[in-house]
Amino acid sequence: MKAGDFARIPKRRASFLDFYDSLPNILKASDLREVVKAVIKARKRRKPVIFMAGAHVIKCGLNPVIIELMKKGFINCIALNGAGIIHDFEIAFQAKTSEDVAQSLKTGSFGMGRETADFINQAIKEGVSCGLGLGYSVANKISRHKLPHRGLSLLYNAYVSNIPVCVFTAIGTDIIHQHPSFDAASCAEGSIRDFYTFVEEISRIGNGGVVFNFGSAVILPEVFLKALNLARNTRGSVKDFVTVNFDMIHHYRPQANVVSRPVMSGGRGYYIIGHHEIMLPLLAQAIIAKI
């Protein structure tokens, strides 16, 4: 540790860039700087930046930040789990989402809101029958129905910007699966179509792409590993890229399947711990400030 790498003292009227540059060039602060550089470099080289996220990222109010990164060309593909499209729809529909799970579970009313289930389940059936994947099926219906708060929707903004939205579900994990309107065959077909789209995106990350995983502990790390394997199996070498896992605690699967194994043949993986509602705005502001 050298004195030249130490943090600078805080100043009362400092700008964000002053604050960012004042961080020590040590450990995770140094890693954050490297991640920011990798994203900016990827955009300049027109390499994909893929953003995988658990539903909590949407639930804690970060859609505006992700949408802005999409609009500025810093995110080229989004991957969500099944809960992600539920919270995203509810935000587009009523500008609020979530419920008290513990309280609702006592009466069996958890997740039984009809509007959410019927809209999403019907969107999946309609979209898949027209050849769409799961993500674009819901995004298309949000767009067609002109939901009042669609400007806050990741699905809608990605759809109108022609950015792939890939959604991966595990049957039984999401509240919409409890309803009679759910069609498992359509859901599975839509999700596998999204998987093939995801493989196409992953096949292009070699030599400078970036893959983020924000807050998915199991499903998206597993999907990413299989997509990378299939891309390598069918397209040849996919290496020399950057992977980054942000989460509130350290998990085995993201460490293995996002940060470590994928870059063993070339590249770099980072694991940064912190609350999403702090870390994602910090990351995004640093990217924008350093353009």
DOVEX-291604 format. One record per residue: x, y, z of N, C-alpha, C in turn; residue number from 1; residue in three letters. Coordinates in steps of 0.001 Angstrom, whole numbers. Atoms other than C-alpha are relative to their C-alpha. Layout:
! residues N
((X; Y; Z); (X; Y; Z); (X; Y; Z); NUM; Ala),
...
This chain:
! residues 291
((841; -1180; 0); (0; 0; 0); (882; 1237; 0); 1; Met),
((-815; -1208; 128); (1505; 3258; -1154); (-831; 1225; 340); 2; Lys),
((712; -1211; -391); (599; 6684; 123); (-700; 658; -1182); 3; Ala),
((612; -589; 1189); (-142; 7770; -3428); (-1343; -618; -367); 4; Gly),
((1273; 681; 257); (-3030; 5288; -3481); (-1046; 258; 1073); 5; Asp),
((921; -239; -1105); (-4640; 6559; -298); (-1187; 863; -440); 6; Phe),
((1153; -863; 234); (-8052; 8236; -176); (375; 1456; 246); 7; Ala),
((-172; -1434; -240); (-8194; 12010; -411); (-1043; 461; 1018); 8; Arg),
((921; -482; -1032); (-9856; 14019; 2316); (-1267; 558; -647); 9; Ile),
((1249; -521; 558); (-13533; 14943; 1763); (-28; 1529; 6); 10; Pro),
((120; -1458; 115); (-14343; 18486; 643); (-1475; 380; -56); 11; Lys),
((1399; -394; -157); (-17555; 20383; 1326); (-704; 215; -1326); 12; Arg),
((644; -327; 1272); (-18273; 21530; -2234); (530; -857; -1161); 13; Arg),
((-561; 886; 1032); (-16775; 18608; -4129); (-1101; -497; -935); 14; Ala),
((907; 596; 972); (-18428; 17336; -7308); (29; -1513; 146); 15; Ser),
((-38; 1461; -37); (-19263; 13676; -7860); (1337; -503; -513); 16; Phe),
((-1274; 455; 564); (-16149; 13315; -10012); (1131; 200; 1007); 17; Leu),
((-986; -210; -1062); (-14090; 14825; -7189); (-84; -1134; 1033); 18; Asp),
((190; 1090; -967); (-15604; 12277; -4804); (525; -1316; -553); 19; Phe),
((-415; 1263; 609); (-15043; 9378; -7210); (1525; -91; -71); 20; Tyr),
((-1460; -1; 113); (-11428; 10367; -7808); (680; 8; 1366); 21; Asp),
((-587; -24; -1343); (-10916; 10726; -4041); (37; -1381; 645); 22; Ser),
((-5; 1338; -575); (-11567; 7028; -3418); (1407; -593; -46); 23; Leu),
((-1340; 605; 39); (-8462; 5022; -2532); (132; -931; -1202); 24; Pro),
((-259; 899; 1124); (-6895; 3110; -5383); (428; -1357; 538); 25; Asn),
((-318; 1209; -766); (-7009; -5; -3221); (-1250; -888; 58); 26; Ile),
((1047; 1003; -184); (-9126; -3213; -3084); (-1247; 306; -830); 27; Leu),
((1225; -91; 790); (-12790; -2795; -4096); (-182; 1347; -661); 28; Lys),
((57; -1299; 682); (-12474; 898; -4895); (786; -62; -1307); 29; Ala),
((-782; 205; 1222); (-9784; -63; -7389); (-761; -877; -983); 30; Ser),
((802; 864; 867); (-12014; -2844; -8735); (-1117; 788; -672); 31; Asp),
((1077; -815; 567); (-14879; -382; -9211); (520; 851; -1148); 32; Leu),
((-590; -805; 1081); (-12613; 1859; -11268); (254; -857; -1248); 33; Arg),
((-279; 866; 1135); (-11583; -1079; -13448); (-1283; -400; -727); 34; Glu),
((1295; 345; 601); (-15228; -2046; -14008); (-522; 1164; -826); 35; Val),
((447; -1195; 730); (-16117; 1512; -15035); (782; 148; -1304); 36; Val),
((-830; -79; 1209); (-13200; 1567; -17480); (-398; -1054; -1017); 37; Lys),
((366; 1097; 905); (-14258; -1789; -18928); (-1302; 303; -732); 38; Ala),
((1285; -330; 629); (-17821; -581; -19590); (181; 1084; -1049); 39; Val),
((-226; -1088; 953); (-16666; 2627; -21255); (760; -513; -1219); 40; Ile),
((-770; 570; 1107); (-14149; 699; -23354); (-875; -895; -879); 41; Lys),
((891; 876; 766); (-16803; -1846; -24361); (-897; 810; -927); 42; Ala),
((858; -819; 859); (-19099; 891; -25659); (780; 585; -1163); 43; Arg),
((-825; -569; 1064); (-16280; 2507; -27623); (326; -1046; -1068); 44; Lys),
((-349; 1077; 932); (-15405; -862; -29193); (-1231; -729; -544); 45; Arg),
((1270; 593; 434); (-19098; -1698; -29777); (-109; -1471; 381); 46; Arg),
((135; 1334; -566); (-18895; -4790; -27625); (-1185; -2; 970); 47; Lys),
((1193; 36; -848); (-21953; -5958; -25663); (302; 247; 1478); 48; Pro),
((49; -72; -1456); (-22617; -4929; -22084); (-1342; -612; 393); 49; Val),
((1201; 765; -325); (-25111; -7456; -20727); (-311; 180; 1485); 50; Ile),
((418; -308; -1363); (-27087; -6622; -17591); (-997; -1046; 476); 51; Phe),
((876; 992; -612); (-28511; -9551; -15612); (-393; 525; 1383); 52; Met),
((437; -563; -1279); (-30616; -8634; -12582); (-1084; -837; 636); 53; Ala),
((1085; 560; -778); (-32690; -10200; -9857); (-1096; 1041; 180); 54; Gly),
((1156; -887; -73); (-36110; -8712; -9183); (152; 1089; 1060); 55; Ala),
((-164; -1004; -1053); (-34991; -6864; -6043); (581; 1298; -549); 56; His),
((-573; -1197; 620); (-33047; -4466; -8267); (-1111; 904; -536); 57; Val),
((1146; -764; 481); (-36352; -3396; -9843); (-810; 522; 1179); 58; Ile),
((836; -325; -1147); (-38187; -3410; -6514); (553; 1155; 832); 59; Lys),
((-551; -1071; -831); (-35783; -990; -4855); (237; 1285; -793); 60; Cys),
((114; -1301; 646); (-36401; 1758; -7406); (1086; 373; -985); 61; Gly),
((-1158; -294; 839); (-33511; 1443; -9847); (-290; 1; -1498); 62; Leu),
((317; -21; 1430); (-35372; 1270; -13175); (468; 1268; -710); 63; Asn),
((-454; -1204; 715); (-34647; 4944; -14030); (1496; 0; -310); 64; Pro),
((-1454; 44; 208); (-30912; 4340; -13631); (343; -965; -1135); 65; Val),
((-274; 997; 1041); (-30920; 1206; -15805); (-470; 513; -1364); 66; Ile),
((536; -542; 1255); (-33088; 2894; -18453); (935; 1052; -574); 67; Ile),
((-928; -1031; 482); (-30681; 5829; -18653); (1267; -625; -581); 68; Glu),
((-1172; 687; 544); (-27739; 3464; -19144); (-316; -653; -1350); 69; Leu),
((417; 539; 1295); (-29698; 1759; -21941); (-20; 1096; -1056); 70; Met),
((144; -1096; 961); (-30475; 5080; -23613); (1352; 551; -448); 71; Lys),
((-1329; -521; 334); (-26815; 6114; -23500); (907; -1061; -614); 72; Lys),
((-759; 1033; 691); (-25686; 2837; -25059); (937; -807; 862); 73; Gly),
((-873; 741; -893); (-24087; 1310; -21974); (-560; -1362; 385); 74; Phe),
((589; 1327; -202); (-26469; -1676; -21765); (-618; -433; -1320); 75; Ile),
((451; 494; 1311); (-27154; -3773; -24873); (-892; -1221; 74); 76; Asn),
((859; 1181; -183); (-29057; -6737; -23421); (-344; -84; 1480); 77; Cys),
((445; 152; -1379); (-31114; -7330; -20280); (-486; -1429; 203); 78; Ile),
((492; 1330; -376); (-31727; -10680; -18564); (-615; 90; 1391); 79; Ala),
((729; -51; -1263); (-34287; -11075; -15780); (-500; -1387; 376); 80; Leu),
((729; 1196; -398); (-35859; -13824; -13744); (-1492; 280; -100); 81; Asn),
((1436; -159; 169); (-39614; -14378; -13691); (-598; 1089; 860); 82; Gly),
((526; -1049; -876); (-40216; -12057; -10740); (283; 1392; -558); 83; Ala),
((-346; -1302; 566); (-38537; -9248; -12666); (-1105; 571; -870); 84; Gly),
((1059; -515; 876); (-41324; -9008; -15251); (-1263; 321; 797); 85; Ile),
((1160; -290; -843); (-43933; -9041; -12475); (118; 1399; 598); 86; Ile),
((-183; -1323; -589); (-42511; -6033; -10655); (48; 1084; -1073); 87; His),
((-86; -993; 1070); (-41762; -4265; -13925); (-1382; 336; -560); 88; Asp),
((1365; -257; 461); (-45344; -4706; -15148); (-766; 855; 997); 89; Phe),
((772; -740; -1012); (-46802; -3458; -11855); (425; 1455; 71); 90; Glu),
((-461; -1386; 42); (-44637; -352; -12022); (-598; 715; -1211); 91; Ile),
((580; -603; 1209); (-45800; 311; -15606); (-1504; 215; 144); 92; Ala),
((1455; -7; -141); (-49407; -354; -14590); (-489; 1006; 1045); 93; Phe),
((516; -808; -1104); (-49721; 1504; -11280); (1061; 803; 743); 94; Gln),
((-1111; -756; -599); (-46319; 3055; -10444); (312; -446; 1434); 95; Ala),
((-382; 567; -1287); (-45934; 811; -7396); (-25; -1516; -129); 96; Lys),
((-81; 1450; 76); (-45185; -2833; -6665); (341; -569; 1375); 97; Thr),
((-347; 771; -1191); (-44552; -5479; -3967); (-1183; -77; 970); 98; Ser),
((1027; 186; -1016); (-46660; -6648; -1036); (635; -596; 1247); 99; Glu),
((-485; 576; -1253); (-46279; -7856; 2544); (-169; -1511; -69); 100; Asp),
((83; 1443; 216); (-45467; -11506; 1891); (-403; -732; 1279); 101; Val),
((260; 716; -1252); (-45481; -12619; 5519); (-1461; 140; 424); 102; Ala),
((1382; -231; -415); (-48872; -11056; 6238); (-985; -694; -943); 103; Gln),
((916; 598; 978); (-50515; -12233; 2999); (41; -1517; 23); 104; Ser),
((-154; 1449; -20); (-49172; -15757; 3388); (-913; -655; 1041); 105; Leu),
((854; 548; -1070); (-51237; -16230; 6567); (-1393; -350; -510); 106; Lys),
((1364; 198; 501); (-54477; -16036; 4589); (-46; -635; -1380); 107; Thr),
((-44; 570; 1346); (-53318; -17543; 1306); (-274; 1006; -1092); 108; Gly),
((278; -1049; 1000); (-53736; -14204; -474); (1253; 524; -678); 109; Ser),
((-1248; -479; 601); (-50063; -13701; -1352); (24; -278; -1501); 110; Phe),
((-141; 147; 1441); (-49669; -13089; -5056); (-1287; -280; -745); 111; Gly),
((1255; 384; 646); (-53347; -13582; -5802); (-696; 1167; -698); 112; Met),
((569; -1126; 748); (-53936; -10163; -7375); (-261; -413; -1451); 113; Gly),
((394; 516; 1308); (-55827; -10922; -10563); (588; 816; -1155); 114; Arg),
((-450; -850; 1110); (-54699; -7939; -12649); (1400; -384; -488); 115; Glu),
((-1381; 338; 367); (-51006; -8839; -12561); (65; -1338; -728); 116; Thr),
((-85; 1339; 584); (-51463; -12533; -13293); (-670; -65; -1363); 117; Ala),
((725; 95; 1270); (-54061; -12143; -16025); (702; 772; -1106); 118; Asp),
((-688; -791; 1028); (-52151; -9395; -17846); (1237; -734; -499); 119; Phe),
((-1261; 623; 406); (-48789; -11188; -17824); (-239; -1354; -660); 120; Ile),
((253; 1323; 580); (-50138; -14678; -18488); (-624; 100; -1385); 121; Asn),
((590; -186; 1326); (-52257; -13428; -21380); (1035; 550; -969); 122; Gln),
((-1062; -555; 851); (-49313; -11418; -22715); (928; -1102; -500); 123; Ala),
((-892; 1099; 387); (-47158; -14552; -22730); (-661; -882; -1055); 124; Ile),
((695; 851; 976); (-49775; -16644; -24540); (-112; 689; -1356); 125; Lys),
((157; -744; 1260); (-50419; -13949; -27147); (1338; 189; -698); 126; Glu),
((-1298; -287; 602); (-46775; -13051; -27693); (687; -1231; -551); 127; Gly),
((-651; 1231; 444); (-45467; -16599; -27905); (-697; -553; -1236); 128; Val),
((728; 481; 1182); (-48212; -17518; -30379); (353; 793; -1249); 129; Ser),
((-420; -844; 1134); (-46909; -14671; -32566); (1492; -96; -269); 130; Cys),
((-1415; 222; 259); (-43307; -15879; -32372); (966; 749; 900); 131; Gly),
((-871; -765; -889); (-41976; -13666; -29553); (531; -868; 1127); 132; Leu),
((-493; 609; -1220); (-39880; -14665; -26578); (-774; 530; 1194); 133; Gly),
((736; -357; -1208); (-41029; -14250; -22994); (106; 1494; 313); 134; Leu),
((-188; -1408; -328); (-39525; -10804; -22393); (-742; 936; -931); 135; Gly),
((651; -869; 974); (-40767; -9217; -25593); (-1515; -213; -36); 136; Tyr),
((1447; 222; -61); (-44214; -10814; -25168); (-647; 962; 983); 137; Ser),
((543; -910; -1005); (-44819; -8827; -21987); (261; 1449; -392); 138; Val),
((-323; -1366; 428); (-43053; -5729; -23330); (-938; 471; -1093); 139; Ala),
((891; -345; 1100); (-45192; -5797; -26463); (-1386; 374; 509); 140; Asn),
((1338; -299; -517); (-48424; -5869; -24456); (-1; 1287; 824); 141; Lys),
((-117; -1280; -716); (-47242; -3049; -22167); (-60; 1150; -993); 142; Ile),
((-18; -1037; 1031); (-46601; -1024; -25319); (-1368; 162; -646); 143; Ser),
((1289; -64; 690); (-49886; -1905; -27057); (-1109; 575; 877); 144; Arg),
((1034; -482; -912); (-51976; -1155; -23986); (303; 1388; 556); 145; His),
((-370; -1362; -421); (-50143; 2130; -23401); (-180; 181; 1514); 146; Lys),
((112; -83; -1450); (-49845; 1500; -19675); (512; 1356; 486); 147; Leu),
((-232; -1412; -323); (-49773; 4860; -17893); (1409; 339; 474); 148; Pro),
((-1337; -279; -530); (-46339; 4515; -16296); (1059; -819; -734); 149; His),
((-926; 841; 774); (-44606; 2571; -19082); (1377; 628; -159); 150; Arg),
((-1306; -651; 81); (-41836; 5161; -19164); (963; -454; 1077); 151; Gly),
((-836; 526; -1081); (-40576; 3579; -15927); (299; -1486; -159); 152; Leu),
((-138; 1443; 196); (-40614; 54; -17361); (1273; -350; -755); 153; Ser),
((-1178; 519; 710); (-37382; -1739; -18278); (-425; -705; -1280); 154; Leu),
((457; 769; 1148); (-39307; -4048; -20599); (-398; 923; -1143); 155; Leu),
((487; -914; 1039); (-40991; -1221; -22484); (1162; 770; -634); 156; Tyr),
((-1102; -808; 542); (-37861; 928; -22835); (978; -835; -816); 157; Asn),
((-861; 875; 793); (-35771; -2008; -24018); (-674; -357; -1318); 158; Ala),
((759; 402; 1185); (-38497; -3058; -26462); (1; 1102; -1064); 159; Tyr),
((53; -1094; 983); (-38834; 373; -28107); (1394; 381; -487); 160; Val),
((-1385; -274; 412); (-35026; 639; -28267); (645; -1193; -697); 161; Ser),
((-482; 1210; 667); (-34681; -2834; -29843); (1158; -657; 758); 162; Asn),
((-980; 655; -858); (-32612; -4076; -26907); (-607; -1319; 483); 163; Ile),
((569; 1290; -428); (-33117; -7808; -26183); (-290; -29; 1496); 164; Pro),
((350; 261; -1396); (-34922; -8643; -22933); (-254; -1492; 123); 165; Val),
((82; 1456; -118); (-34403; -12284; -21965); (-449; -351; 1414); 166; Cys),
((582; 324; -1301); (-36498; -13755; -19158); (32; -1512; 208); 167; Val),
((-173; 1418; -301); (-35795; -17089; -17480); (-766; -347; 1268); 168; Phe),
((857; 347; -1122); (-38333; -18729; -15220); (237; -1437; 465); 169; Thr),
((74; 1355; -553); (-38460; -21743; -12945); (-1448; -202; 406); 170; Ala),
((1420; 189; -227); (-41978; -23144; -12853); (-292; -190; 1488); 171; Ile),
((366; 47; -1404); (-43568; -22585; -9448); (637; 1079; 848); 172; Gly),
((-683; -1025; -801); (-41296; -19725; -8357); (-725; 1337; 14); 173; Thr),
((586; -1329; 159); (-43541; -16827; -9415); (-1500; -4; 285); 174; Asp),
((1412; -71; -412); (-46947; -15644; -8221); (-966; -253; -1157); 175; Ile),
((917; 188; 1131); (-48436; -15747; -11731); (-233; -1483; -297); 176; Ile),
((160; 1438; 223); (-47971; -19551; -11742); (-1133; -579; 839); 177; His),
((1074; 468; -882); (-50637; -19846; -9020); (-1385; 144; -632); 178; Gln),
((1297; -399; 542); (-53402; -18591; -11306); (-442; -917; -1146); 179; His),
((508; 853; 1090); (-55664; -20523; -13710); (323; 543; -1391); 180; Pro),
((-345; -584; 1304); (-54631; -18118; -16496); (1398; -391; -470); 181; Ser),
((-1379; 349; 362); (-51060; -19480; -16444); (38; -1182; -968); 182; Phe),
((-196; 1069; 979); (-50047; -21580; -19449); (1480; -375; -1); 183; Asp),
((-1396; 403; -176); (-46852; -23493; -18664); (706; -216; -1332); 184; Ala),
((-625; 279; 1294); (-46233; -24520; -22279); (450; 1293; -670); 185; Ala),
((-363; -1288; 606); (-46271; -20915; -23539); (1159; 639; 736); 186; Ser),
((-1074; -582; -802); (-44075; -19783; -20668); (1335; -665; -318); 187; Cys),
((-1231; 735; 287); (-41510; -22504; -21335); (509; 301; -1407); 188; Ala),
((-403; -287; 1384); (-41515; -21880; -25097); (583; 1404; -114); 189; Glu),
((-513; -1367; 42); (-41058; -18146; -24598); (1358; 116; 654); 190; Gly),
((-1267; -76; -717); (-38238; -18667; -22124); (1140; -652; -783); 191; Ser),
((-1072; 630; 778); (-36302; -21065; -24379); (365; 854; -1211); 192; Ile),
((-324; -937; 1084); (-36587; -18570; -27231); (915; 1104; 510); 193; Arg),
((-880; -1009; -598); (-35083; -15979; -24910); (1394; -568; 269); 194; Asp),
((-1309; 621; -230); (-32320; -18448; -24054); (832; 1; -1277); 195; Phe),
((-737; -2; 1265); (-31368; -18772; -27712); (447; 1410; -377); 196; Tyr),
((-404; -1399; 218); (-31364; -14978; -28042); (1174; 360; 894); 197; Thr),
((-1063; -283; -967); (-29191; -14783; -24934); (1317; -623; -451); 198; Phe),
((-1214; 657; 512); (-26715; -17266; -26403); (618; 834; -1118); 199; Val),
((-509; -857; 1081); (-26429; -15042; -29490); (729; 1214; 569); 200; Glu),
((-636; -1173; -607); (-25645; -12034; -27286); (1303; -386; 692); 201; Glu),
((-1203; 453; -698); (-23150; -13990; -25179); (1115; -344; -992); 202; Ile),
((-1016; 388; 983); (-21383; -15221; -28320); (823; 1191; -486); 203; Ser),
((-691; -1193; 490); (-20349; -11598; -29037); (815; 722; 1071); 204; Arg),
((-667; -739; -1076); (-18813; -10681; -25654); (1518; -156; -8); 205; Ile),
((-1444; 213; 36); (-15329; -11965; -26489); (758; 1248; -413); 206; Gly),
((-883; -1116; 345); (-12478; -9460; -26713); (-581; 1353; 395); 207; Asn),
((341; -1325; -509); (-13915; -6714; -24585); (-1404; 223; 494); 208; Gly),
((1353; -172; -521); (-17543; -7326; -23616); (-35; -44; 1525); 209; Gly),
((167; -25; -1452); (-18900; -6974; -20082); (-1336; -660; 351); 210; Val),
((1227; 627; -494); (-21454; -9101; -18205); (-160; 334; 1474); 211; Val),
((334; -306; -1388); (-23069; -7809; -14999); (-1027; -990; 518); 212; Phe),
((1076; 692; -698); (-25055; -9844; -12522); (-287; 772; 1282); 213; Asn),
((412; -744; -1180); (-26915; -7704; -10002); (-1066; -796; 750); 214; Phe),
((955; 523; -962); (-28536; -9693; -7239); (-728; -1274; -352); 215; Gly),
((595; 1312; 240); (-29437; -13026; -8823); (953; -1053; 556); 216; Ser),
((-880; 940; -698); (-28089; -15768; -6585); (97; -1357; -671); 217; Ala),
((14; 1349; 552); (-29026; -18858; -8601); (-354; -12; -1491); 218; Val),
((507; 233; 1355); (-31087; -18660; -11808); (877; 632; -1074); 219; Ile),
((-752; -648; 1080); (-29181; -16097; -13861); (1458; -447; -63); 220; Leu),
((-1337; 592; 117); (-25690; -17355; -12915); (-1; -1360; -691); 221; Pro),
((80; 1303; 662); (-26791; -20836; -13990); (-278; 150; -1502); 222; Glu),
((323; -217; 1415); (-28318; -19592; -17256); (1210; 562; -745); 223; Val),
((-1175; -593; 641); (-25242; -17493; -18018); (1054; -1056; -315); 224; Phe),
((-1031; 1018; 216); (-22900; -20462; -17585); (-351; -914; -1176); 225; Leu),
((418; 874; 1098); (-24951; -22658; -19945); (8; 744; -1331); 226; Lys),
((-8; -794; 1237); (-25336; -19858; -22491); (1427; 191; -508); 227; Ala),
((-1404; -148; 394); (-21585; -19254; -22471); (539; -1305; -561); 228; Leu),
((-464; 1293; 488); (-20904; -22965; -22872); (-529; -294; -1401); 229; Asn),
((587; 262; 1306); (-23329; -23241; -25798); (590; 926; -1063); 230; Leu),
((-626; -932; 940); (-21848; -20142; -27421); (1384; -490; -413); 231; Ala),
((-1333; 522; 313); (-18370; -21656; -27187); (-91; -1290; -821); 232; Arg),
((161; 1266; 702); (-19624; -25030; -28420); (-368; 214; -1461); 233; Asn),
((510; -204; 1361); (-21315; -23595; -31512); (723; 1100; -764); 234; Thr),
((-611; -1152; 670); (-19343; -20406; -32231); (1510; 73; 161); 235; Arg),
((-1441; -36; -191); (-15821; -21191; -31105); (388; 838; 1206); 236; Gly),
((-578; -695; -1145); (-13682; -19082; -28788); (-822; 1229; 399); 237; Ser),
((608; -1189; -593); (-15496; -16622; -26521); (749; 249; 1302); 238; Val),
((-835; -246; -1167); (-12959; -15228; -24094); (454; 1456; 30); 239; Lys),
((-524; -1354; -178); (-11206; -12090; -22861); (-1131; 1020; 137); 240; Asp),
((1065; -936; -339); (-14242; -10359; -21395); (14; 213; 1513); 241; Phe),
((57; -352; -1421); (-15130; -8895; -17992); (-1353; -430; 564); 242; Val),
((1239; 318; -708); (-17708; -10281; -15560); (13; 703; 1351); 243; Thr),
((100; -737; -1255); (-18975; -8409; -12517); (-1243; -465; 748); 244; Val),
((1150; 355; -837); (-21201; -9609; -9689); (-135; 1009; 1131); 245; Asn),
((334; -877; -1112); (-22823; -7081; -7384); (-1074; -682; 830); 246; Phe),
((1044; 526; -867); (-24738; -8383; -4380); (225; 495; 1411); 247; Asp),
((-61; -497; -1372); (-25454; -7631; -737); (793; -922; 911); 248; Met),
((-837; 953; -729); (-23679; -10776; 503); (750; -848; -1026); 249; Ile),
((-788; 847; 893); (-21218; -13267; -923); (-705; -1342; -165); 250; His),
((646; 1272; 315); (-22816; -16276; -2674); (973; -892; -777); 251; His),
((-865; 943; 716); (-21090; -19406; -3950); (-236; 19; -1506); 252; Tyr),
((294; 207; 1427); (-22898; -19702; -7295); (408; 1190; -874); 253; Arg),
((-502; -1120; 798); (-22311; -16160; -8610); (1528; 69; -31); 254; Pro),
((-1460; 14; -20); (-18701; -16435; -7476); (551; -996; -1014); 255; Gln),
((-498; 1040; 895); (-18223; -19680; -9391); (-434; 225; -1440); 256; Ala),
((554; 14; 1351); (-20509; -19200; -12392); (55; 1336; -730); 257; Asn),
((-107; -1320; 638); (-20085; -15472; -13031); (1427; 526; 76); 258; Val),
((-1276; -693; -232); (-16818; -14291; -11523); (1218; -869; -327); 259; Val),
((-1197; 840; 100); (-14457; -17301; -11671); (64; -847; -1264); 260; Ser),
((-109; 977; 1086); (-15166; -20094; -14165); (-26; 608; -1398); 261; Arg),
((97; -487; 1381); (-16180; -18052; -17239); (1262; 671; -527); 262; Pro),
((-1168; -757; 474); (-12929; -16052; -17349); (1304; -765; 197); 263; Val),
((-1218; 779; -200); (-10483; -18882; -16660); (831; -103; -1276); 264; Met),
((-749; 75; 1256); (-9556; -18966; -20352); (363; 1378; -534); 265; Ser),
((-360; -1357; 407); (-9102; -15198; -20510); (-1050; 1002; 430); 266; Gly),
((908; -1018; -470); (-10617; -12104; -18962); (192; 265; 1477); 267; Gly),
((-116; -369; -1402); (-11282; -10775; -15480); (-1387; 17; 636); 268; Arg),
((1256; -2; -732); (-14019; -11272; -12885); (117; 801; 1281); 269; Gly),
((19; -835; -1198); (-14988; -8921; -10054); (-1248; -320; 824); 270; Tyr),
((1130; 193; -912); (-17215; -9370; -6996); (0; 1186; 958); 271; Tyr),
((91; -1196; -829); (-18370; -6182; -5254); (-1269; -76; 832); 272; Ile),
((1119; 155; -921); (-20613; -6254; -2194); (-508; 1365; 464); 273; Ile),
((641; -1219; -479); (-23079; -3531; -1243); (-1462; -6; -382); 274; Gly),
((1429; -58; 306); (-26755; -2630; -1312); (-217; 578; -1399); 275; His),
((236; -385; 1393); (-28120; -2301; -4835); (-382; 1468; -135); 276; His),
((504; -1371; 110); (-29839; 1011; -4154); (1084; 1052; 211); 277; Glu),
((-1166; -882; -100); (-26421; 2504; -3387); (992; -297; -1123); 278; Ile),
((-1077; 375; 900); (-24059; 556; -5626); (-320; 256; -1478); 279; Met),
((318; -211; 1418); (-25937; 763; -8936); (5; 1474; -381); 280; Leu),
((-134; -1420; 333); (-26421; 4560; -8858); (1453; 484; 33); 281; Pro),
((-1415; -369; -63); (-22773; 4890; -7822); (727; -436; -1266); 282; Leu),
((-616; 515; 1221); (-21654; 2705; -10721); (-429; 813; -1216); 283; Leu),
((507; -721; 1164); (-23897; 4483; -13224); (535; 1421; -62); 284; Ala),
((-509; -1371; -11); (-22840; 7963; -12134); (1473; 51; -370); 285; Gln),
((-1425; 48; 329); (-19186; 6971; -12358); (207; -207; -1497); 286; Ala),
((-95; 232; 1449); (-19712; 5662; -15909); (-288; 1277; -763); 287; Ile),
((404; -1237; 698); (-21512; 8827; -17013); (1045; 1089; 198); 288; Ile),
((-959; -1049; -297); (-18976; 11095; -15304); (1325; -201; -716); 289; Ala),
((-1301; 302; 582); (-16019; 9344; -16899); (-18; -130; -1532); 290; Lys),
((57; 94; 1471); (-17246; 9367; -20517); (980; 996; -608); 291; Ile),
